[in-house]
Amino acid sequence: MNSFIVPKKMLIGVWLGLLVLLLLTWGLAQFDLHHFNVAAALTIAAAKMILVILFFMHVRYKPPLTWLFVAADLFGSSL
C-alpha cells in the first residue's frame, strides 16, 4: 500500500489556516449580523471541517473510493 508523506510545511500552513478561521469565528461572535450569523458561522465551520478531513485525515491523497465513503458519511450523518 502506498502512503504519501505530507510535508511539515503544508501541515503547518493548514494549522495556521485553522487558527485564522478560529480567530474569524471569534471575531464573528463579536458582531451582530442578525440573520447572517448562522450562515457565516456554518460557512467557517465547513471550511475548517474540509481542511481537517483533507489534510489531517489524509483523504486528499486517497483513492476515489475513500472520497465516496467520506462524502457518504458527511451527507448520511446530517439526516
ZALUM-947564 format. One record per atom (N, C-alpha, C): y, x negated, z negated; residue number from 0; atom name. Coordinates in pm, 1 decimal, always signed. Each point is the difference from the previous one (the first is absolute). Layout:
BEGIN
{north Y, east X, up Z, k NUM, a CA}
...
REM end
This chain:
BEGIN
{north -117.4, east -84.5, up +0.0, k 0, a N}
{north +117.4, east +84.5, up +0.0, k 0, a CA}
{north +123.5, east -88.9, up +0.0, k 0, a C}
{north +89.7, east +26.6, up +91.1, k 1, a N}
{north +123.5, east -77.4, up +7.8, k 1, a CA}
{north +100.4, east +50.1, up -101.7, k 1, a C}
{north +72.2, east -91.3, up -58.5, k 2, a N}
{north +106.6, east +39.2, up -91.4, k 2, a CA}
{north +126.7, east -73.7, up +39.7, k 2, a C}
{north +109.0, east +70.1, up -7.3, k 3, a N}
{north +128.5, east -56.6, up +35.7, k 3, a CA}
{north +71.3, east -40.0, up -127.5, k 3, a C}
{north +47.8, east -121.7, up -5.8, k 4, a N}
{north +73.6, east -47.4, up -117.1, k 4, a CA}
{north +148.0, east +24.9, up +24.4, k 4, a C}
{north +57.6, east +83.6, up -83.1, k 5, a N}
{north +141.3, east +34.4, up +14.1, k 5, a CA}
{north +83.1, east -114.1, up -59.0, k 5, a C}
{north +96.2, east -49.4, up +75.9, k 6, a N}
{north +83.7, east -108.4, up -52.8, k 6, a CA}
{north +79.9, east +44.2, up -123.4, k 6, a C}
{north +17.1, east -92.6, up -92.5, k 7, a N}
{north +74.7, east +31.4, up -121.6, k 7, a CA}
{north +142.4, east +41.8, up +31.0, k 7, a C}
{north +56.9, east -60.2, up +104.3, k 8, a N}
{north +136.9, east +32.4, up +38.2, k 8, a CA}
{north +12.7, east +149.2, up +35.2, k 8, a C}
{north -100.5, east +53.0, up +69.0, k 9, a N}
{north +3.1, east +141.3, up +37.0, k 9, a CA}
{north -15.3, east +88.9, up -122.8, k 9, a C}
{north -90.4, east -37.2, up -89.4, k 10, a N}
{north -19.6, east +79.7, up -120.7, k 10, a CA}
{north +124.2, east -0.2, up -88.1, k 10, a C}
{north +67.0, east -113.9, up -7.7, k 11, a N}
{north +123.8, east -7.3, up -78.4, k 11, a CA}
{north +107.5, east +86.1, up +65.7, k 11, a C}
{north +5.0, east -0.7, up +133.1, k 12, a N}
{north +95.7, east +84.8, up +70.8, k 12, a CA}
{north -25.1, east +147.6, up -24.5, k 12, a C}
{north -126.2, east +39.3, up +1.0, k 13, a N}
{north -35.1, east +140.1, up -27.3, k 13, a CA}
{north +34.7, east +34.5, up -143.8, k 13, a C}
{north -27.7, east -90.2, up -91.4, k 14, a N}
{north +33.0, east +23.0, up -141.0, k 14, a CA}
{north +150.8, east +15.8, up -18.5, k 14, a C}
{north +77.2, east -84.7, up +67.3, k 15, a N}
{north +146.0, east +13.5, up -7.7, k 15, a CA}
{north +46.2, east +132.2, up +60.9, k 15, a C}
{north -65.1, east +40.9, up +109.0, k 16, a N}
{north +31.9, east +129.3, up +58.9, k 16, a CA}
{north -28.4, east +114.3, up -96.2, k 16, a C}
{north -110.4, east -10.4, up -73.3, k 17, a N}
{north -31.5, east +101.8, up -100.4, k 17, a CA}
{north +103.3, east +0.9, up -112.8, k 17, a C}
{north +47.7, east -117.7, up -37.4, k 18, a N}
{north +104.3, east -5.5, up -102.9, k 18, a CA}
{north +129.5, east +63.7, up +48.6, k 18, a C}
{north +34.4, east -24.0, up +126.1, k 19, a N}
{north +120.3, east +61.7, up +56.7, k 19, a CA}
{north -14.6, east +152.3, up +2.2, k 19, a C}
{north -118.0, east +46.5, up +39.4, k 20, a N}
{north -23.1, east +144.7, up -0.7, k 20, a CA}
{north +3.6, east +56.6, up -141.8, k 20, a C}
{north -47.1, east -77.1, up -96.8, k 21, a N}
{north +8.9, east +42.5, up -139.9, k 21, a CA}
{north +145.0, east +14.9, up -42.8, k 21, a C}
{north +82.1, east -98.3, up +34.9, k 22, a N}
{north +143.1, east +8.3, up -33.7, k 22, a CA}
{north +66.5, east +115.1, up +74.1, k 22, a C}
{north -41.8, east +25.4, up +121.4, k 23, a N}
{north +53.0, east +112.7, up +75.4, k 23, a CA}
{north -37.3, east +131.9, up -66.7, k 23, a C}
{north -121.3, east +8.2, up -50.8, k 24, a N}
{north -43.2, east +119.8, up -73.2, k 24, a CA}
{north +85.2, east +19.7, up -124.3, k 24, a C}
{north +23.3, east -107.1, up -72.8, k 25, a N}
{north +82.7, east +8.2, up -120.2, k 25, a CA}
{north +143.0, east +40.4, up +36.6, k 25, a C}
{north +53.8, east -60.1, up +105.1, k 26, a N}
{north +135.7, east +34.2, up +42.7, k 26, a CA}
{north +10.2, east +144.8, up +44.2, k 26, a C}
{north -103.4, east +48.3, up +65.4, k 27, a N}
{north -0.9, east +139.4, up +43.2, k 27, a CA}
{north +2.0, east +94.8, up -119.7, k 27, a C}
{north -64.7, east -39.7, up -107.1, k 28, a N}
{north -3.7, east +84.8, up -119.6, k 28, a CA}
{north +136.8, east +10.4, up -66.3, k 28, a C}
{north +90.2, east -92.3, up +30.8, k 29, a N}
{north +133.2, east +1.3, up -60.6, k 29, a CA}
{north +94.5, east +98.3, up +68.9, k 29, a C}
{north -36.2, east +45.7, up +118.8, k 30, a N}
{north +84.9, east +90.2, up +77.0, k 30, a CA}
{north -65.3, east +136.6, up +13.1, k 30, a C}
{north +84.5, east +101.6, up +5.8, k 31, a N}
{north -50.5, east +135.6, up +19.7, k 31, a CA}
{north +21.2, east +38.6, up +145.8, k 31, a C}
{north -108.2, east +0.8, up +75.6, k 32, a N}
{north +6.5, east +34.5, up +141.4, k 32, a CA}
{north -43.9, east +143.9, up +25.0, k 32, a C}
{north -10.7, east +76.0, up -105.6, k 33, a N}
{north -40.0, east +140.4, up +4.6, k 33, a CA}
{north -136.4, east +15.4, up +68.3, k 33, a C}
{north -4.3, east +62.0, up +115.1, k 34, a N}
{north -128.1, east +30.6, up +65.5, k 34, a CA}
{north -66.6, east -123.0, up +60.5, k 34, a C}
{north +75.0, east -108.1, up +17.4, k 35, a N}
{north -55.4, east -117.2, up +66.1, k 35, a CA}
{north -65.7, east -98.6, up -97.2, k 35, a C}
{north +11.0, east +24.2, up -129.8, k 36, a N}
{north -61.5, east -90.2, up -97.7, k 36, a CA}
{north -150.4, east -12.3, up +21.0, k 36, a C}
{north -66.5, east +112.2, up +15.0, k 37, a N}
{north -145.5, east -1.3, up +12.8, k 37, a CA}
{north -41.6, east -66.8, up +130.9, k 37, a C}
{north +68.4, east +33.3, up +107.9, k 38, a N}
{north -34.9, east -58.8, up +129.8, k 38, a CA}
{north +20.8, east -151.2, up -1.0, k 38, a C}
{north +109.5, east -45.6, up -57.5, k 39, a N}
{north +27.4, east -143.5, up -5.5, k 39, a CA}
{north -101.4, east -71.5, up -89.1, k 39, a C}
{north -32.0, east +58.5, up -114.5, k 40, a N}
{north -96.7, east -61.8, up -91.1, k 40, a CA}
{north -139.0, east -6.8, up +63.8, k 40, a C}
{north -39.6, east +105.2, up +70.0, k 41, a N}
{north -131.0, east -1.2, up +65.2, k 41, a CA}
{north -5.1, east -98.7, up +116.3, k 41, a C}
{north +111.3, east -17.3, up +69.7, k 42, a N}
{north +4.5, east -97.1, up +108.6, k 42, a CA}
{north -15.2, east -142.0, up -53.7, k 42, a C}
{north +68.2, east -30.4, up -108.2, k 43, a N}
{north -11.5, east -132.1, up -61.6, k 43, a CA}
{north -141.6, east -21.0, up -53.5, k 43, a C}
{north -55.8, east +101.9, up -63.0, k 44, a N}
{north -136.8, east -10.2, up -53.2, k 44, a CA}
{north -100.9, east -20.9, up +112.6, k 44, a C}
{north +19.9, east +66.1, up +112.9, k 45, a N}
{north -91.0, east -16.8, up +113.4, k 45, a CA}
{north +9.3, east -141.8, up +55.3, k 45, a C}
{north +121.1, east -55.0, up +5.6, k 46, a N}
{north +16.4, east -137.8, up +47.9, k 46, a CA}
{north -71.7, east -97.8, up -92.9, k 46, a C}
{north +12.1, east +19.7, up -130.1, k 47, a N}
{north -69.6, east -87.0, up -95.2, k 47, a CA}
{north -151.1, east +13.7, up +13.4, k 47, a C}
{north -46.7, east +122.9, up +17.8, k 48, a N}
{north -142.7, east +23.8, up +15.0, k 48, a CA}
{north -54.3, east -69.9, up +124.4, k 48, a C}
{north +72.4, east +8.8, up +110.1, k 49, a N}
{north -44.4, east -63.3, up +124.1, k 49, a CA}
{north -7.0, east -151.4, up -16.0, k 49, a C}
{north +99.5, east -59.7, up -65.2, k 50, a N}
{north -2.4, east -144.8, up -22.0, k 50, a CA}
{north -119.6, east -42.0, up -83.8, k 50, a C}
{north -27.7, east +73.3, up -105.0, k 51, a N}
{north -112.1, east -34.6, up -87.8, k 51, a CA}
{north -132.8, east +15.2, up +74.4, k 51, a C}
{north -16.3, east +109.4, up +72.4, k 52, a N}
{north -126.0, east +22.6, up +71.8, k 52, a CA}
{north -21.0, east -105.9, up +107.6, k 52, a C}
{north +103.4, east -26.4, up +79.3, k 53, a N}
{north -16.6, east -91.3, up +112.1, k 53, a CA}
{north -20.1, east -144.6, up -43.2, k 53, a C}
{north +76.9, east -46.6, up -97.3, k 54, a N}
{north -2.7, east -142.9, up -30.8, k 54, a CA}
{north -82.5, east -34.8, up -123.3, k 54, a C}
{north +18.6, east +70.0, up -111.0, k 55, a N}
{north -72.3, east -37.1, up -120.7, k 55, a CA}
{north -144.1, east +49.6, up +0.7, k 55, a C}
{north -27.0, east +106.9, up +75.6, k 56, a N}
{north -137.6, east +46.6, up +14.6, k 56, a CA}
{north -62.6, east -52.9, up +128.5, k 56, a C}
{north +74.3, east -78.7, up +76.8, k 57, a N}
{north -46.7, east -68.6, up +120.5, k 57, a CA}
{north -49.0, east +94.3, up +109.5, k 57, a C}
{north +49.4, east +121.0, up +4.0, k 58, a N}
{north -42.0, east +94.4, up +102.8, k 58, a CA}
{north +55.6, east -40.8, up +136.6, k 58, a C}
{north +110.4, east -69.5, up +1.7, k 59, a N}
{north +62.0, east -40.3, up +126.4, k 59, a CA}
{north -95.1, east -84.1, up +85.6, k 59, a C}
{north -86.8, east -74.3, up -62.4, k 60, a N}
{north -87.0, east -93.0, up +72.3, k 60, a CA}
{north -143.1, east +51.4, up +13.4, k 60, a C}
{north -21.8, east +125.2, up -28.5, k 61, a N}
{north -134.1, east +58.5, up +6.4, k 61, a CA}
{north -21.2, east +71.5, up +133.1, k 61, a C}
{north -125.3, east +29.4, up +32.7, k 62, a N}
{north -29.5, east +70.3, up +125.4, k 62, a CA}
{north +50.4, east +145.1, up -2.2, k 62, a C}
{north +7.2, east +63.6, up +117.7, k 63, a N}
{north +53.1, east +136.6, up +9.1, k 63, a CA}
{north -75.0, east +102.3, up -84.7, k 63, a C}
{north -128.4, east -21.0, up -22.4, k 64, a N}
{north -74.9, east +94.5, up -82.9, k 64, a CA}
{north +54.3, east +3.7, up -142.9, k 64, a C}
{north +40.2, east -113.7, up -50.9, k 65, a N}
{north +59.5, east -4.6, up -134.1, k 65, a CA}
{north +131.1, east +77.8, up -1.4, k 65, a C}
{north +79.6, east -15.9, up +106.2, k 66, a N}
{north +126.2, east +75.0, up +10.0, k 66, a CA}
{north -26.4, east +150.2, up -1.4, k 66, a C}
{north -106.1, east +40.3, up +67.3, k 67, a N}
{north -34.8, east +141.6, up +5.2, k 67, a CA}
{north -32.9, east +53.7, up -139.1, k 67, a C}
{north -76.3, east -75.4, up -76.9, k 68, a N}
{north -35.2, east +44.3, up -134.5, k 68, a CA}
{north +119.5, east -0.2, up -94.3, k 68, a C}
{north +88.8, east -96.3, up +15.6, k 69, a N}
{north +121.5, east -2.4, up -82.2, k 69, a CA}
{north +86.7, east +120.9, up +32.8, k 69, a C}
{north +16.4, east +29.2, up +128.6, k 70, a N}
{north +78.8, east +116.7, up +40.2, k 70, a CA}
{north -64.3, east +129.0, up -50.0, k 70, a C}
{north -131.9, east +8.9, up +8.3, k 71, a N}
{north -69.3, east +119.1, up -48.8, k 71, a CA}
{north +20.4, east +16.7, up -150.0, k 71, a C}
{north +0.8, east -110.2, up -73.0, k 72, a N}
{north +22.9, east +7.5, up -143.6, k 72, a CA}
{north +142.6, east +45.4, up -30.0, k 72, a C}
{north +96.6, east -51.7, up +74.4, k 73, a N}
{north +139.0, east +38.2, up -23.5, k 73, a CA}
{north +23.3, east +148.5, up +25.7, k 73, a C}
{north -52.0, east +47.6, up +112.2, k 74, a N}
{north +21.1, east +140.4, up +33.9, k 74, a CA}
{north -92.2, east +91.7, up -78.8, k 74, a C}
{north -118.7, east -46.2, up -32.8, k 75, a N}
{north -93.7, east +81.9, up -75.7, k 75, a CA}
{north +39.0, east +16.0, up -145.7, k 75, a C}
{north +62.2, east -102.4, up -57.8, k 76, a N}
{north +37.9, east +8.3, up -141.0, k 76, a CA}
{north +124.2, east +84.5, up -21.4, k 76, a C}
{north +74.0, east +29.4, up +107.5, k 77, a N}
{north +120.7, east +80.2, up -16.2, k 77, a CA}
{north -29.9, east +149.8, up +8.3, k 77, a C}
{north -124.4, east +36.0, up +31.5, k 78, a N}
{north -33.7, east +142.8, up +10.7, k 78, a CA}
{north -22.0, east +63.1, up -133.8, k 78, a C}
REM end
